[in-house]
């Protein structure tokens, strides 16, 4: 019998896109049920009018307090920002948070070549490195323009971490911990961001989430053939 919790999360047994939602919920001290692949498949096969919200694929989140359901990672994160009071500033900070959520979504799509439409080759990865470095520098520029340093501060200059910081540690912390080459690049090109990632990975709720994730999924990231091809082009011993 499933335990009653605050939310229901439908996502594959991997970090990737679902980890952003898990991190926001964990940081806010909320509980959630994870649904397995069979349940996800059954939900996807339902008639649209019978689904909690018409959707193509996970992630999908159901708020058990209100019954509200939503798909699409960026939309879910914007909802949780409001629902769980995870943005502490005004219109500026809300807009910058949405920007970072969408940037993160773009980056993970690029890292997986749009969900594995192609596989990584050494030449393809070499051509992508300058773009990945630019993404890191973009992240660094947003943070440092708001006073972020490796040892102190947060992405939007807030007094305490909020959703922009949760997105940062989930995006870069998850990839860096699973791919050593990406960790080395982040440390070189975005040292303040790397410092923030290291600080927030020690946050008790996020550290517990990471420990549970490693226990459940090992060091998998996105899974499938695309992850195999990504690991194949990274330097030996990394990741």
C-alpha positions in Angstrom: 0.0 0.0 0.0 1.4 3.4 -1.0 2.1 5.8 1.8 0.3 9.1 1.6 2.7 11.9 0.8 2.7 15.6 -0.3 3.3 14.9 -4.0 3.3 12.1 -6.6 6.2 12.2 -9.0 6.1 10.2 -12.3 9.6 10.0 -13.7 12.0 7.3 -14.9 14.4 5.8 -12.3 17.2 8.1 -13.2 18.4 11.6 -12.1 18.4 13.7 -15.3 15.3 15.9 -15.6 13.4 14.5 -12.6 16.3 15.4 -10.3 15.4 19.0 -10.4 12.0 18.3 -9.1 13.2 16.0 -6.5 15.8 18.6 -5.3 13.2 21.3 -5.0 10.9 19.0 -3.0 13.7 17.7 -0.8 15.0 21.2 -0.1 11.5 22.4 0.9 11.1 19.4 3.3 8.3 17.9 1.3 7.6 14.2 0.8 6.7 12.4 -2.4 6.0 9.0 -3.9 8.0 7.8 -6.9 6.0 5.8 -9.5 7.6 3.0 -11.4 8.0 2.5 -15.1 4.9 0.4 -15.4 2.8 3.1 -13.7 4.2 5.8 -16.0 3.6 3.7 -19.1 0.0 3.1 -18.0 -0.6 6.8 -17.4 0.9 7.7 -20.8 -1.5 5.2 -22.5 -4.6 6.7 -20.9 -7.0 8.7 -22.9 -6.0 12.4 -22.6 -9.2 13.2 -20.8 -8.4 10.6 -18.2 -4.9 11.7 -17.5 -4.2 14.0 -14.4 -3.1 16.6 -17.0 -2.9 15.9 -20.8 0.8 15.1 -21.3 3.2 13.4 -23.7 5.8 12.0 -21.2 7.4 12.5 -17.8 8.1 14.2 -15.6 4.6 14.7 -14.2 3.9 16.0 -10.7 0.6 15.8 -8.8 0.1 18.0 -5.7 -1.9 15.9 -3.3 -3.1 18.8 -1.3 -4.9 20.4 -4.2 -5.0 17.6 -6.8 -3.3 19.9 -9.3 -1.1 18.1 -11.9 1.5 19.5 -14.2 4.0 18.1 -16.7 7.1 19.7 -18.2 10.1 20.2 -15.9 10.4 24.0 -16.3 6.6 24.5 -15.7 6.8 22.3 -12.6 9.7 24.2 -11.2 8.0 27.5 -11.7 4.9 26.1 -9.9 7.0 24.8 -7.0 8.8 28.1 -6.7 5.5 29.7 -5.9 3.9 26.8 -4.1 6.8 26.2 -1.8 8.0 29.9 -1.5 11.4 29.0 -3.1 12.0 32.5 -4.6 12.7 35.2 -2.1 12.9 38.3 -4.3 10.5 40.2 -6.6 9.8 40.2 -10.3 13.5 40.4 -11.2 14.4 37.3 -9.2 11.4 35.4 -10.4 12.3 36.2 -14.0 16.0 35.3 -13.6 15.0 32.0 -11.9 12.8 31.1 -14.8 15.7 31.9 -17.2 18.0 29.6 -15.2 15.5 26.8 -15.2 15.1 27.1 -19.0 18.9 27.4 -19.5 19.3 24.2 -17.4 16.7 22.4 -19.5 18.5 23.5 -22.7 21.8 22.3 -21.4 20.6 18.8 -20.5 18.9 18.5 -23.8 22.2 19.4 -25.5 24.2 17.0 -23.3 21.9 14.2 -24.5 21.7 15.4 -28.1 17.9 16.1 -27.8 17.1 12.8 -26.1 19.5 10.6 -28.1 18.4 11.6 -31.7 22.1 11.1 -32.4 25.0 9.5 -30.5 28.1 11.2 -29.3 31.3 10.7 -31.3 34.7 12.1 -30.4 34.4 14.7 -33.2 30.9 15.7 -32.2 32.0 16.0 -28.5 35.1 18.1 -29.4 32.9 20.4 -31.4 30.5 20.8 -28.5 33.1 21.6 -25.8 33.2 25.4 -26.7 29.5 25.6 -26.4 29.4 23.8 -23.1 32.2 26.1 -21.8 30.1 29.1 -22.9 27.1 27.7 -20.9 29.4 27.5 -17.9 30.6 31.0 -18.4 27.0 32.2 -18.7 26.1 30.6 -15.4 29.2 32.1 -13.8 28.4 35.6 -15.2 24.9 35.5 -13.7 26.2 34.5 -10.3 29.2 36.8 -10.1 27.1 39.8 -11.3 25.1 39.2 -8.1 28.1 38.9 -5.8 28.6 35.1 -6.0 32.0 33.9 -4.9 33.3 30.4 -4.5 33.1 30.5 -0.7 30.1 32.7 -0.2 26.9 34.2 -1.8 24.2 32.8 -3.9 23.2 33.0 -7.6 20.8 36.0 -7.3 22.4 37.7 -4.4 19.9 36.5 -1.9 20.7 36.0 1.8 19.9 32.3 1.6 19.7 29.8 -1.2 16.5 29.7 -3.3 15.3 27.9 -6.4 18.0 29.4 -8.6 20.6 27.8 -6.4 18.8 24.5 -6.2 18.7 24.5 -10.0 22.5 25.3 -10.1 23.5 22.5 -7.8 21.2 20.0 -9.5 22.4 20.8 -13.0 26.1 21.1 -12.4 26.4 19.0 -9.3 24.7 16.0 -10.8 26.7 16.1 -14.0 30.0 16.9 -12.3 29.7 14.1 -9.8 29.0 11.6 -12.6 31.4 12.9 -15.3 34.8 13.9 -14.1 35.7 15.8 -17.3 32.7 18.1 -16.8 33.7 18.7 -13.2 37.2 19.7 -14.3 35.8 22.1 -16.9 33.4 23.7 -14.4 36.2 24.2 -11.9 38.3 25.9 -14.6 35.7 28.0 -16.3 33.2 28.7 -13.5 35.0 28.5 -10.2 32.4 30.5 -8.3 29.7 28.2 -9.6 31.7 25.2 -8.6 32.2 26.6 -5.1 28.4 27.1 -4.8 27.8 23.6 -6.0 30.2 22.1 -3.4 28.6 24.2 -0.6 25.1 23.2 -1.5 25.9 19.5 -2.0 26.6 19.5 1.7 23.2 20.9 2.5 21.6 18.1 4.7 18.4 17.7 2.5 20.3 17.7 -0.7 23.0 15.4 0.6 20.4 12.9 1.7 18.8 13.1 -1.8 22.1 12.4 -3.5 22.8 9.5 -1.2 19.3 8.0 -2.0 19.8 8.6 -5.7 23.1 6.8 -5.8 21.6 3.9 -3.8 18.7 3.7 -6.2 20.3 4.5 -9.6 24.0 4.0 -9.0 26.0 6.7 -10.9 23.7 6.7 -13.9 22.7 10.1 -15.3 20.3 9.9 -18.3 20.6 6.2 -19.1 20.3 4.4 -22.4 22.6 4.4 -25.4 23.1 8.2 -25.2 24.7 7.9 -21.8 26.9 5.1 -23.1 28.1 7.2 -26.0 28.7 10.2 -23.7 30.9 8.1 -21.4 32.7 6.7 -24.4 33.9 10.1 -25.5 35.0 11.5 -22.1 38.6 11.0 -21.1 39.4 7.6 -19.6 38.9 7.5 -15.8 36.4 10.4 -15.7 32.9 10.0 -14.6 
